[in-house]
């Protein structure tokens, strides 16, 4: 009896052991190793003089020679994350409001077309957009020429401002279907009696949206906006697969105009073998995402329990 009881007590641990071991090996240990490398001079030539340098890598990034790389990329990353999170939500909400109209008979057909960016694998979409944004033969410039909206070619790949606008457009296209579906679910949960009472009181559609729709979906939307901001803040694939982080910045080799913080960390590792800088960069990105998300949650009460 004692042995069978021990087996019963140990059974939950035996079932969860593979998962816990996997998390420890593939998640916990890499994090610890990254923190360790961030305080050393681990790089391509580190074996010649390997030693601990303490906060040297962080000082180099924040106040040292890499300050001109970190600060502009940080500002651009914040702008990218805010515009992407807010833009996808606004676009998704607009489409959701249209599709939630029961008088729109073809709304299921429209919904099927609008979720195409979400249904197509992201890598395929990004590579397709890379061709569409080509300055010479890309479909966007060709279409604008045929519509007689432009005379020359829009320098999507070479002009910093145009490149950043193009990256944001692509990210909005990729992200709005998810926000649209979330907004549709939130709108369907609103009781119709609220709108009926508002119509009896003579409230306009705009007043109904401000007083009923927007407050009702805010509770469910804010956590999604925060998570969307964090995801876009740590975005890597969109700038890298479309433009490789370019166009290049003449004053530094470590970053391009469309590179986000995650992209700079990747280039430190793969292109320049500066694992020390990459590790320190990764830690800073984690701290920034955590701090900004925590502030947003506290200010918006996004995860506060509601009676």
C-alpha positions as CSV (number, residue, x, y, z in Angstrom):
1,X,0.0,0.0,0.0
2,X,2.8,2.4,0.8
3,X,4.5,1.8,-2.5
4,X,1.3,2.3,-4.4
5,X,0.6,5.6,-2.6
6,X,4.1,6.8,-3.4
7,X,3.5,6.0,-7.1
8,X,0.2,7.9,-7.0
9,X,1.8,10.9,-5.5
10,X,4.7,10.8,-7.9
11,X,2.5,10.3,-11.0
12,X,1.7,14.0,-11.5
13,X,5.5,14.8,-11.3
14,X,6.3,12.1,-13.8
15,X,3.8,13.5,-16.3
16,X,4.9,17.0,-16.0
17,X,8.7,16.2,-15.8
18,X,9.2,16.3,-19.7
19,X,7.6,19.7,-19.9
20,X,9.5,21.1,-16.9
21,X,12.8,19.7,-18.2
22,X,12.2,21.2,-21.7
23,X,11.4,24.6,-20.2
24,X,14.5,24.5,-18.0
25,X,16.8,23.4,-20.9
26,X,15.4,25.5,-23.8
27,X,14.1,28.6,-21.9
28,X,15.7,29.0,-18.5
29,X,19.3,28.1,-19.3
30,X,19.5,30.3,-22.4
31,X,18.2,33.2,-20.4
32,X,20.8,32.6,-17.7
33,X,23.6,32.2,-20.3
34,X,22.5,35.4,-22.1
35,X,22.8,37.4,-18.8
36,X,26.2,35.8,-18.2
37,X,27.5,36.8,-21.7
38,X,26.2,40.4,-21.3
39,X,28.8,41.0,-18.6
40,X,31.7,39.6,-20.6
41,X,33.6,40.5,-23.8
42,X,32.3,37.4,-25.6
43,X,32.8,38.0,-29.3
44,X,34.5,36.5,-32.4
45,X,37.9,37.3,-31.0
46,X,37.2,36.9,-27.3
47,X,39.5,33.9,-26.8
48,X,42.5,36.2,-27.1
49,X,41.6,38.1,-24.0
50,X,38.4,36.8,-22.4
51,X,37.3,38.4,-19.2
52,X,34.4,39.9,-17.3
53,X,33.8,43.6,-18.0
54,X,30.8,44.2,-15.6
55,X,28.5,46.9,-16.9
56,X,30.8,47.8,-19.8
57,X,28.5,46.6,-22.5
58,X,25.5,48.4,-21.1
59,X,27.5,51.6,-20.7
60,X,28.7,51.3,-24.3
61,X,25.1,51.0,-25.5
62,X,23.5,53.7,-23.3
63,X,26.2,56.3,-22.9
64,X,29.2,55.1,-24.9
65,X,30.0,54.7,-28.6
66,X,26.8,52.8,-29.3
67,X,24.6,55.5,-27.9
68,X,24.0,56.9,-31.4
69,X,22.7,53.5,-32.4
70,X,20.5,52.7,-29.5
71,X,18.7,56.0,-29.0
72,X,17.5,56.5,-32.6
73,X,16.5,52.9,-32.9
74,X,14.7,53.0,-29.6
75,X,12.6,56.1,-30.6
76,X,11.8,54.5,-34.0
77,X,10.8,51.2,-32.3
78,X,8.4,53.1,-29.9
79,X,6.8,54.9,-32.9
80,X,6.5,51.7,-34.8
81,X,4.9,49.8,-31.9
82,X,2.5,52.6,-31.0
83,X,1.3,53.2,-34.6
84,X,1.1,49.5,-35.3
85,X,-0.9,48.7,-32.2
86,X,-3.1,51.7,-32.4
87,X,-3.5,51.6,-36.2
88,X,-4.4,47.9,-36.4
89,X,-7.0,48.4,-33.6
90,X,-8.6,51.4,-35.2
91,X,-8.8,49.7,-38.7
92,X,-10.0,46.5,-37.2
93,X,-12.7,48.2,-35.1
94,X,-13.9,50.2,-38.2
95,X,-14.3,47.0,-40.2
96,X,-15.9,45.3,-37.2
97,X,-18.5,48.0,-36.9
98,X,-19.3,47.7,-40.6
99,X,-19.5,43.9,-40.5
100,X,-21.6,43.9,-37.4
101,X,-24.4,45.5,-39.2
102,X,-27.1,42.8,-39.7
103,X,-28.5,44.6,-42.7
104,X,-25.3,44.0,-44.6
105,X,-26.2,40.7,-46.4
106,X,-22.8,40.0,-47.9
107,X,-20.9,40.6,-44.6
108,X,-19.7,36.9,-44.5
109,X,-18.2,37.3,-47.9
110,X,-16.5,40.6,-46.9
111,X,-15.2,39.0,-43.7
112,X,-13.7,36.1,-45.7
113,X,-11.7,38.6,-47.9
114,X,-10.7,40.7,-44.9
115,X,-9.1,37.8,-43.0
116,X,-6.8,36.9,-46.0
117,X,-3.8,38.7,-44.5
118,X,-4.3,36.7,-41.3
119,X,-4.7,33.4,-43.2
120,X,-1.7,33.7,-45.5
121,X,1.6,32.6,-43.8
122,X,3.5,35.7,-42.6
123,X,6.8,34.9,-44.4
124,X,5.0,34.5,-47.8
125,X,3.2,37.8,-47.2
126,X,6.4,39.7,-46.3
127,X,8.3,38.4,-49.3
128,X,5.4,39.3,-51.5
129,X,5.3,42.8,-50.1
130,X,9.1,43.1,-50.7
131,X,8.3,42.7,-54.4
132,X,5.4,45.1,-54.3
133,X,7.5,47.8,-52.7
134,X,10.3,47.5,-55.4
135,X,11.0,50.9,-56.7
136,X,11.4,50.0,-60.4
137,X,8.9,47.2,-61.1
138,X,6.9,46.9,-57.9
139,X,3.1,46.6,-58.1
140,X,2.4,49.6,-55.9
141,X,4.5,52.1,-58.0
142,X,3.1,50.5,-61.3
143,X,-0.5,50.9,-60.1
144,X,0.1,54.5,-58.9
145,X,1.6,55.3,-62.3
146,X,-1.4,53.8,-64.2
147,X,-3.7,55.9,-62.0
148,X,-1.6,59.0,-62.8
149,X,-1.1,59.7,-59.1
150,X,2.7,59.9,-59.3
151,X,5.1,61.0,-62.0
152,X,8.3,59.4,-60.6
153,X,8.9,56.3,-58.5
154,X,8.4,56.3,-54.8
155,X,11.7,55.4,-53.2
156,X,10.3,52.7,-50.9
157,X,13.7,51.0,-50.5
158,X,16.1,53.9,-50.5
159,X,14.5,56.9,-48.7
160,X,14.4,56.5,-44.9
161,X,10.9,58.1,-44.5
162,X,9.3,56.2,-47.3
163,X,10.9,52.9,-46.1
164,X,9.5,53.4,-42.6
165,X,6.1,54.3,-43.9
166,X,6.1,51.2,-46.1
167,X,7.1,49.0,-43.1
168,X,4.2,50.4,-41.1
169,X,1.7,49.9,-44.0
170,X,2.7,46.3,-44.2
171,X,2.4,45.7,-40.5
172,X,-1.0,47.3,-40.4
173,X,-2.1,45.1,-43.3
174,X,-0.8,42.0,-41.4
175,X,-2.3,43.0,-38.0
176,X,-5.8,44.4,-38.6
177,X,-7.6,41.1,-39.3
178,X,-6.9,39.8,-35.8
179,X,-8.1,43.0,-34.2
180,X,-11.1,42.9,-36.4
181,X,-12.1,39.5,-35.2
182,X,-11.5,40.5,-31.6
183,X,-13.6,43.6,-32.0
184,X,-16.4,41.6,-33.6
185,X,-16.5,39.3,-30.6
186,X,-16.6,42.2,-28.2
187,X,-19.3,43.9,-30.2
188,X,-21.5,40.8,-30.2
189,X,-21.4,40.7,-26.4
190,X,-23.1,44.1,-26.1
191,X,-26.7,43.9,-25.2
192,X,-29.0,45.3,-27.9
193,X,-31.3,46.8,-25.3
194,X,-28.7,49.5,-24.6
195,X,-29.0,50.7,-28.2
196,X,-32.8,50.5,-28.2
197,X,-32.9,52.6,-25.1
198,X,-30.5,55.1,-26.6
199,X,-32.6,55.4,-29.8
200,X,-35.7,56.0,-27.8
201,X,-33.8,58.8,-26.0
202,X,-32.9,60.3,-29.4
203,X,-29.1,59.5,-29.3
204,X,-27.3,59.7,-32.6
205,X,-25.2,56.8,-33.9
206,X,-22.0,58.7,-33.0
207,X,-23.3,59.3,-29.4
208,X,-24.2,55.6,-29.1
209,X,-20.7,54.7,-30.2
210,X,-19.1,57.0,-27.6
211,X,-21.4,56.2,-24.7
212,X,-22.2,52.5,-25.3
213,X,-19.9,50.8,-27.8
214,X,-16.5,52.3,-26.9
215,X,-16.9,51.9,-23.1
216,X,-18.2,48.4,-23.5
217,X,-15.3,47.1,-25.5
218,X,-12.6,49.0,-23.7
219,X,-12.3,46.5,-20.9
220,X,-11.6,43.6,-23.3
221,X,-9.5,45.7,-25.7
222,X,-6.9,47.3,-23.4
223,X,-5.1,44.0,-22.5
224,X,-5.0,43.1,-26.2
225,X,-3.6,46.6,-27.1
226,X,-0.9,46.2,-24.4
227,X,0.1,42.7,-25.7
228,X,0.0,44.0,-29.3
229,X,2.3,46.9,-28.3
230,X,4.8,44.5,-26.7
231,X,4.7,42.2,-29.7
232,X,5.3,45.0,-32.2
233,X,8.0,46.5,-29.9
234,X,9.9,43.2,-30.2
235,X,9.1,42.8,-33.9
236,X,11.9,41.5,-36.1
237,X,10.5,39.8,-39.2
238,X,8.7,42.7,-40.9
239,X,11.7,45.1,-41.3
240,X,14.2,42.3,-41.9
241,X,12.4,40.2,-44.5
242,X,11.2,43.2,-46.5
243,X,14.2,45.5,-46.5
244,X,16.9,43.8,-44.4
245,X,16.7,46.8,-42.0
246,X,17.7,49.2,-44.7
247,X,18.2,51.7,-46.1
248,X,21.6,51.9,-44.3
249,X,22.6,54.6,-42.0
250,X,25.9,56.2,-43.1
251,X,27.1,56.9,-39.6
252,X,26.9,53.4,-38.3
253,X,27.2,49.8,-39.6
254,X,25.2,48.2,-36.8
255,X,21.7,49.4,-37.8
256,X,19.6,50.6,-40.7
257,X,16.7,53.1,-40.8
258,X,14.0,50.5,-40.5
259,X,15.8,48.3,-38.0
260,X,14.0,47.8,-34.7
261,X,15.8,46.9,-31.4
262,X,15.3,43.2,-32.0
263,X,16.9,43.6,-35.5
264,X,19.9,45.4,-34.1
265,X,20.4,42.6,-31.6
266,X,20.2,40.0,-34.4
267,X,22.8,41.9,-36.5
268,X,25.2,42.1,-33.5
269,X,25.0,38.3,-33.4
270,X,24.9,37.1,-37.0
271,X,26.7,39.9,-38.9
272,X,29.3,41.2,-36.4
273,X,29.7,38.3,-33.9
274,X,29.4,40.7,-31.0
275,X,27.6,38.3,-28.7
276,X,28.3,40.6,-25.7
277,X,26.5,43.6,-27.2
278,X,23.7,41.4,-28.5
279,X,23.1,39.9,-25.0
280,X,23.1,43.3,-23.4
281,X,20.8,44.6,-26.1
282,X,18.4,41.7,-25.5
283,X,18.3,42.4,-21.7
284,X,17.6,46.1,-22.4
285,X,14.8,45.2,-24.7
286,X,13.3,42.9,-22.1
287,X,13.5,45.6,-19.4
288,X,11.9,48.2,-21.7
289,X,9.1,46.0,-22.8
290,X,8.4,44.9,-19.2
291,X,8.5,48.5,-17.8
292,X,6.3,50.0,-20.5
293,X,3.8,47.2,-20.3
294,X,3.7,47.5,-16.5
295,X,3.1,51.2,-16.7
296,X,0.4,50.7,-19.3
297,X,-1.4,48.1,-17.2
298,X,-1.2,50.3,-14.0
299,X,-2.5,53.4,-15.8
300,X,-5.3,51.7,-17.7
301,X,-6.3,49.2,-15.0
302,X,-6.4,46.7,-17.9
303,X,-6.2,43.6,-15.7
304,X,-8.2,44.9,-12.8
305,X,-11.0,42.7,-11.7
306,X,-14.4,44.1,-12.4
307,X,-17.5,43.2,-10.2
